[in-house]
Amino acid sequence: MKLAVVGGGSTYTPELIDGFSRLRDTLPIEELVLVDPAADRLELVGGLARRIFAKQGHPGRIVTTSDLDAGVADADAVLLQLRVGGQAARNQDETWPLECGCIGQETTGAGGLAKALRTVPVVLDIAERVRRTNPNAWIIDFTNPVGIVTRALLQAGHKAVGLCNVAIGFQRKFARLLDVTPGEVHLDHVGLNHLTWELGVRLGGPDGENVLPKLLAEHGDTIADDLRMPRAIVDRLGVVPSYYLRYFYAHDEVVRELGTKPSRAAEVAAMERELLAMYGDPALDEKPALLAKRGGAFYSEAAVDLASSLLGSGGTPVQVVNTYNRGTLPFLPDDAVIEVQARVDGTGATPLAVPELDPLYAGLIANVTAYEDLALEAALRGGRDRVFKALLAHPLIGQFEYAEALTDKLIAHNREHLAWT
């Protein structure tokens, strides 16, 4: 089995390598290719990756290359984890929206649109090159904004599934609180990427006992603290919203906070410099503890589970992924991309049925889906007017004065990445 990781020079990669190594019986990789145009980073990450495999006794071969076509040739699956423009572009995404009093975040609001505009054309070019060399390869997208990027891939006819680590993070947290193994915890996870709610927490499988009321009663303070939301709000909802919902439920409070501290991108950039220095130490043969602060917790385990199911080597039958709606949420188009429980096998991901949603959730999902439609149109076709319409449609913006100003700022800060400017 051959896997390729595009963006393999990311500081995330040792997390992925650690999972591949520990879970080699589930996903028996013979060759792993790390592809990245940044040769200096790739050398450091690749060296640590080989040492991790060696320490844990993994027999697979790790290859590093800056040649995309060679790297993905004959791959059974290609994982995408790239960041167009690097942390510098992310820092801009997180700062210039604040000048208009709007959220500055890399996947939500105006910053999220900027990332989509930079990313979609690059991902589609990569996917076309994968298809030319190996049309049967699965593409697993971890590149944000996952929902928009996955929809672009699916619309273009690629064999693609989107992946996020939010659900597996909740699964692990709830398992600890319940004192059970993660495999015993099944989530009623519904929504869009970075716009989800846990409507139920079931023990033993999709039809198991719903213990969410017990979780909230006994551990509500802990859960609310993790979300950075008031306990009273979580109790009132009776569900567990993703921490990304704080951008919607406490927008003004978050804007004030973001204006008083360095951007997350600045923090991550400093962390990456430290991590890369560690990766260059020939004595290091495991992922460092600092990597846990970088983000992407449990990404490796989710990736192994998904890849093994798609490639027929095992994997959990039901997983939370990003895939076509296909009538699952009846108020959305069939070709909207949603993030829900799905049955995953060699044919792809088939969403499981979900109960009728409260309008409180359905309304926001529909609104953000409309924004994502317009965002994808802007990413594919370009044009100032399309950018403006996407921003005006976003529920965190929604005013023409803000949309006009943000359109100008977005284009000014991203001109080098937008072919149509």
Disulfide bonds with the S-S distance in Angstrom:
none
